[in-house]
Amino acid sequence: MAATDFKDYYSILGVNKSASADELKKAFRKLARKYHPDLNPGDQKAEARFKEVNEAYEVLSDTDKRKKYDQFGQYWNQVGSSGGWPGQGGGRSTVDVGGFDFSQYSTFEEFINSLLGRAGSPGAGYGGSPNGQRGYTYRTTTGRGGAGGFDPFSGFENPRDSVSLDIEASISLTFAEAFKGTQKRVGSGEVSIPPGVKSGSKIRVKGRGQVEPLSQKRGDLYLKVDIQPHSFFQFEGDNLVCELPISPDEAVLGASIEVPTPDGSVTLNVPAGIRSGQSLRLRGKGWPKTKGGGRSDQLVRVAIVPPKSPNAIEKECYEKIRDNRSYDPRSHLKQVSL
């Protein structure tokens, strides 16, 4: 890799060289989401940036690769398996990059000095002495890749599987969309929302996650559902619940009342003598079940609502009821004491 081809992976991710693993992951996820092809359809620059971010994180998230990258820069991938400079310790004795034999250099600094003709390069001896013990060797190689057989991506043939290619996003649905199911456009494609999803649930969309730049393997997209509040219906566990206001006379005498359900109104028989706060059950009129089919129940919670401004006849009738009432709803309170 030529010096001008060097990629500063820390700069690509926008982090300091001392960044922790968590900071790297946070920066990677933020940038991957920002430049993801699904969110930037047709944008070649965003796609190229996305691949750079993937490449940078693939190296820096691996402890051994990061250590080599920090020590040897653009030549990190040509270092021996021992982690030392080629020719040191258990590393490979000879490594070619563009036709250069690195085994003659004990440190990366010596190699740079040689390139720049500085004192201290192997050909000049240590400290610039003309009687240095290391000679300079140049040879060409043949093989795959660029000039001299060097493949700058040889280290990425088998990328680590520990880096997740999955991404997560949020999707907001109305009650009707969540109840019936719908099609929503997410990024560059349509996503099918199945009937009966609930807030907090996740929808898996296969093959719509991040792309591993070399293998082109794609992860999955997980959509976290948020259902917008409804003016009448609410969730209570798996069931729907609603509040049904009734008048005092309906509570006393009973009544047949039309009640809204998600798929239309039904007639509910309110028994005589019902109390405020009691619930009546409409079986199979609740939320679609995602497993096993069918519907949950709809619970109708009764609220007895007196008239705020009764007319003259209503007021007269209530006064007669008061004067002729045959029971005391608070009689049991007479026995209450500490």
C-alpha positions as CSV (number, residue, x, y, z in Angstrom):
1,M,0.0,0.0,0.0
2,A,1.4,3.3,-1.0
3,A,1.9,6.0,1.7
4,T,-0.7,8.1,0.0
5,D,-3.2,5.2,0.4
6,F,-3.0,5.1,4.1
7,K,-6.4,5.2,5.9
8,D,-6.6,6.7,9.3
9,Y,-9.2,4.4,10.8
10,Y,-9.5,6.5,14.0
11,S,-10.2,9.6,11.9
12,I,-12.7,7.7,9.8
13,L,-14.7,6.7,13.0
14,G,-14.2,10.2,14.5
15,V,-12.6,9.0,17.7
16,N,-9.3,9.5,19.6
17,K,-6.5,6.9,19.4
18,S,-7.2,6.1,23.1
19,A,-10.9,5.4,22.4
20,S,-12.3,2.4,24.4
21,A,-14.1,-0.5,22.8
22,D,-17.5,0.9,23.8
23,E,-16.6,4.3,22.3
24,L,-15.6,2.6,19.1
25,K,-18.8,0.6,18.9
26,K,-20.9,3.7,19.6
27,A,-19.1,5.7,16.9
28,F,-19.4,2.8,14.5
29,R,-23.1,2.4,15.0
30,K,-23.8,6.1,14.6
31,L,-21.9,6.4,11.4
32,A,-23.2,3.1,10.0
33,R,-26.7,4.2,10.4
34,K,-26.0,7.6,9.0
35,Y,-24.4,6.3,5.8
36,H,-26.4,3.0,5.4
37,P,-27.3,2.5,1.7
38,D,-31.0,1.9,2.7
39,L,-31.1,5.4,4.1
40,N,-29.1,7.0,1.3
41,P,-30.5,5.3,-1.9
42,G,-28.4,6.0,-5.0
43,D,-25.7,8.1,-3.0
44,Q,-22.4,6.6,-4.1
45,K,-20.4,8.8,-1.7
46,A,-22.5,7.6,1.2
47,E,-22.0,4.0,0.1
48,A,-18.2,4.5,-0.1
49,R,-18.2,6.1,3.3
50,F,-20.2,3.2,4.7
51,K,-17.6,0.7,3.4
52,E,-14.8,2.8,5.0
53,V,-16.6,2.8,8.3
54,N,-17.1,-0.9,8.2
55,E,-13.4,-1.5,7.3
56,A,-12.2,0.8,10.1
57,Y,-14.3,-0.9,12.7
58,E,-13.4,-4.4,11.5
59,V,-9.7,-3.6,12.3
60,L,-10.0,-1.4,15.4
61,S,-12.6,-3.7,17.1
62,D,-10.1,-6.6,17.0
63,T,-7.5,-6.2,19.8
64,D,-4.7,-7.9,18.0
65,K,-5.3,-6.1,14.7
66,R,-5.6,-2.7,16.5
67,K,-2.3,-3.3,18.3
68,K,-0.6,-4.0,15.0
69,Y,-2.3,-1.1,13.3
70,D,-1.2,1.3,16.1
71,Q,2.4,0.1,15.9
72,F,2.9,-0.4,12.2
73,G,0.3,1.9,10.6
74,Q,-0.6,1.1,6.9
75,Y,1.7,-2.1,7.0
76,W,-0.1,-3.6,10.0
77,N,-1.5,-6.5,7.9
78,Q,2.0,-7.5,6.7
79,V,3.3,-8.1,10.3
80,G,4.2,-11.6,11.4
81,S,1.7,-13.6,13.5
82,S,3.8,-12.9,16.7
83,G,2.6,-9.3,16.5
84,G,6.2,-8.0,16.2
85,W,8.0,-6.3,13.3
86,P,8.7,-8.8,10.5
87,G,12.0,-10.5,11.2
88,Q,11.6,-10.2,15.0
89,G,10.7,-12.9,17.4
90,G,8.3,-15.6,16.0
91,G,7.2,-13.4,13.1
92,R,7.7,-14.2,9.4
93,S,11.3,-13.8,8.3
94,T,10.4,-12.2,5.0
95,V,7.4,-10.0,4.1
96,D,7.0,-8.2,0.8
97,V,5.2,-5.0,0.3
98,G,5.6,-3.5,-3.2
99,G,8.8,-5.5,-3.6
100,F,10.5,-4.6,-0.3
101,D,12.0,-7.2,2.0
102,F,11.1,-6.1,5.6
103,S,13.2,-8.7,7.3
104,Q,16.2,-6.5,7.3
105,Y,14.5,-3.8,9.5
106,S,14.4,-4.3,13.2
107,T,11.8,-1.5,13.7
108,F,9.3,0.5,11.6
109,E,11.4,3.6,12.2
110,E,14.4,2.0,10.5
111,F,12.2,1.3,7.4
112,I,11.0,4.9,7.3
113,N,14.6,6.2,7.7
114,S,15.6,4.0,4.7
115,L,12.8,5.3,2.6
116,L,13.7,8.9,3.4
117,G,17.5,8.4,3.2
118,R,18.0,9.3,6.8
119,A,20.9,8.3,8.9
120,G,20.1,5.2,10.8
121,S,18.8,3.2,7.9
122,P,20.1,-0.4,7.5
123,G,22.3,0.5,4.5
124,A,24.0,3.2,6.4
125,G,24.5,1.2,9.6
126,Y,23.1,2.0,13.0
127,G,23.4,5.7,13.8
128,G,24.6,6.4,10.2
129,S,27.8,4.2,10.4
130,P,28.9,3.1,6.9
131,N,29.8,-0.3,8.4
132,G,26.3,-1.3,9.4
133,Q,25.7,-5.0,9.8
134,R,22.4,-5.0,7.9
135,G,22.3,-4.8,4.1
136,Y,19.5,-3.5,1.8
137,T,17.7,-6.0,-0.3
138,Y,15.3,-5.3,-3.2
139,R,13.4,-8.0,-5.0
140,T,10.2,-8.3,-7.0
141,T,7.5,-10.9,-6.5
142,T,4.6,-12.2,-8.5
143,G,1.2,-13.0,-7.2
144,R,-2.3,-11.6,-7.0
145,G,-3.1,-8.0,-6.1
146,G,-1.3,-4.9,-7.2
147,A,2.3,-4.2,-8.1
148,G,4.8,-6.6,-6.6
149,G,2.0,-9.0,-5.7
150,F,0.8,-7.1,-2.6
151,D,-2.9,-7.3,-2.0
152,P,-4.0,-4.5,0.3
153,F,-7.1,-6.3,1.3
154,S,-5.6,-9.7,2.0
155,G,-6.3,-9.3,5.7
156,F,-10.0,-8.9,5.0
157,E,-10.7,-12.2,3.2
158,N,-12.2,-13.8,6.4
159,P,-13.7,-10.9,8.4
160,R,-14.6,-11.5,12.0
161,D,-18.1,-12.7,12.6
162,S,-18.3,-10.9,16.0
163,V,-19.2,-7.6,14.4
164,S,-23.0,-7.5,14.1
165,L,-24.3,-6.5,10.7
166,D,-27.9,-6.1,12.2
167,I,-29.3,-2.6,12.7
168,E,-32.3,-1.3,14.6
169,A,-34.7,1.5,13.8
170,S,-38.0,2.8,15.1
171,I,-41.3,2.9,13.2
172,S,-44.5,4.7,14.3
173,L,-47.9,3.2,13.4
174,T,-51.4,4.4,14.0
175,F,-53.8,2.0,15.8
176,A,-55.5,1.2,12.5
177,E,-52.2,0.3,10.8
178,A,-51.0,-1.9,13.7
179,F,-54.4,-3.6,13.9
180,K,-54.9,-4.3,10.2
181,G,-51.3,-4.5,9.1
182,T,-49.9,-2.3,6.4
183,Q,-47.0,-1.5,4.0
184,K,-44.5,1.1,5.1
185,R,-41.6,2.5,3.1
186,V,-38.4,2.2,5.1
187,G,-35.2,3.5,3.4
188,S,-35.2,2.3,-0.2
189,G,-37.8,-0.4,0.1
190,E,-41.2,-1.4,1.3
191,V,-41.7,-3.3,4.6
192,S,-44.8,-5.4,5.3
193,I,-46.2,-4.8,8.8
194,P,-48.2,-7.9,10.0
195,P,-51.6,-7.4,11.8
196,G,-51.5,-7.3,15.5
197,V,-48.1,-5.8,16.3
198,K,-47.8,-4.0,19.6
199,S,-45.7,-1.2,21.0
200,G,-42.2,-2.4,21.9
201,S,-42.3,-5.4,19.6
202,K,-39.7,-5.8,16.9
203,I,-40.2,-6.7,13.3
204,R,-37.3,-8.5,11.6
205,V,-36.7,-7.6,8.0
206,K,-34.2,-10.1,6.5
207,G,-31.3,-8.8,4.4
208,R,-31.9,-5.1,5.1
209,G,-29.1,-4.5,7.6
210,Q,-25.5,-3.4,7.2
211,V,-23.3,-4.8,4.4
212,E,-19.9,-6.4,5.0
213,P,-17.9,-4.6,2.3
214,L,-15.9,-7.5,1.0
215,S,-18.2,-10.5,1.2
216,Q,-21.3,-8.3,0.6
217,K,-23.1,-10.3,3.3
218,R,-26.0,-8.4,4.8
219,G,-27.4,-8.4,8.2
220,D,-31.0,-7.9,9.2
221,L,-33.1,-4.8,10.0
222,Y,-35.1,-4.8,13.2
223,L,-38.0,-2.3,13.4
224,K,-39.1,-1.4,16.9
225,V,-42.8,-0.6,16.9
226,D,-44.3,2.5,18.5
227,I,-48.1,2.7,18.3
228,Q,-49.6,6.2,18.5
229,P,-52.2,6.7,21.3
230,H,-55.9,6.2,20.4
231,S,-58.7,8.4,21.8
232,F,-60.9,5.5,22.9
233,F,-58.9,2.2,22.9
234,Q,-56.0,1.3,25.2
235,F,-54.1,-1.9,25.9
236,E,-54.5,-3.9,29.1
237,G,-52.1,-6.8,28.7
238,D,-53.2,-8.6,25.5
239,N,-56.7,-7.2,25.7
240,L,-58.1,-3.9,24.6
241,V,-59.9,-1.8,27.2
242,C,-62.3,1.2,26.7
243,E,-64.5,3.3,29.0
244,L,-68.2,3.4,28.4
245,P,-70.1,6.3,29.9
246,I,-73.7,5.5,30.9
247,S,-76.5,7.6,32.5
248,P,-77.8,6.9,36.1
249,D,-81.1,5.6,34.7
250,E,-79.3,3.2,32.4
251,A,-77.3,2.0,35.4
252,V,-80.5,1.5,37.4
253,L,-82.7,0.0,34.8
254,G,-80.2,-1.6,32.4
255,A,-79.9,-0.8,28.7
256,S,-78.7,-2.0,25.3
257,I,-75.9,0.3,24.2
258,E,-73.8,0.5,21.0
259,V,-70.1,0.1,21.7
260,P,-67.3,0.8,19.2
261,T,-64.9,-2.1,18.5
262,P,-61.8,-2.1,16.2
263,D,-63.9,-3.5,13.3
264,G,-67.2,-1.8,13.9
265,S,-69.9,-1.2,16.6
266,V,-71.7,-4.0,18.5
267,T,-74.7,-4.0,20.9
268,L,-73.8,-4.5,24.5
269,N,-76.4,-5.4,27.1
270,V,-75.7,-3.5,30.3
271,P,-77.4,-5.3,33.2
272,A,-79.6,-3.4,35.7
273,G,-77.8,-2.3,38.8
274,I,-74.3,-2.1,37.4
275,R,-71.8,-0.1,39.3
276,S,-69.4,2.5,38.0
277,G,-66.0,0.8,37.4
278,Q,-67.3,-2.6,36.6
279,S,-66.1,-4.2,33.3
280,L,-68.1,-6.1,30.7
281,R,-66.3,-8.4,28.3
282,L,-66.7,-8.6,24.6
283,R,-65.0,-11.9,23.7
284,G,-62.9,-12.0,20.5
285,K,-63.3,-8.3,19.8
286,G,-59.9,-7.2,21.0
287,W,-56.4,-7.2,19.4
288,P,-55.3,-9.7,16.7
289,K,-53.1,-12.5,18.2
290,T,-49.7,-12.8,16.4
291,K,-49.4,-16.5,17.4
292,G,-52.2,-19.0,16.9
293,G,-54.6,-16.6,15.2
294,G,-57.8,-15.2,16.6
295,R,-58.4,-12.1,18.7
296,S,-58.1,-11.2,22.3
297,D,-61.1,-9.7,24.3
298,Q,-62.3,-6.1,24.6
299,L,-63.0,-5.0,28.1
300,V,-65.7,-2.3,28.5
301,R,-65.3,-0.4,31.7
302,V,-68.5,1.3,32.8
303,A,-68.5,4.9,34.1
304,I,-71.8,6.3,35.4
305,V,-72.0,9.9,34.4
306,P,-74.7,12.2,35.9
307,P,-76.0,15.2,33.9
308,K,-74.1,18.4,34.6
309,S,-77.1,20.7,33.9
310,P,-80.3,18.7,34.3
311,N,-83.4,20.3,32.8
312,A,-86.5,21.0,35.0
313,I,-88.1,17.6,34.4
314,E,-84.9,15.7,35.1
315,K,-84.3,17.7,38.2
316,E,-87.8,17.1,39.5
317,C,-87.5,13.4,38.9
318,Y,-84.2,13.1,40.7
319,E,-85.7,15.1,43.6
320,K,-88.6,12.6,43.8
321,I,-86.1,9.7,43.7
322,R,-84.1,11.3,46.5
323,D,-87.3,11.8,48.6
324,N,-88.6,8.3,48.0
325,R,-85.3,6.3,47.9
326,S,-85.7,3.0,49.7
327,Y,-82.1,2.2,50.3
328,D,-79.0,3.8,51.8
329,P,-75.8,3.1,49.8
330,R,-73.7,4.1,52.8
331,S,-75.4,2.0,55.4
332,H,-72.4,-0.3,55.8
333,L,-70.2,2.7,56.7
334,K,-72.0,3.0,60.1
335,Q,-70.1,-0.1,61.3
336,V,-66.7,1.3,60.4
337,S,-64.4,2.2,63.3
338,L,-60.7,2.0,64.3
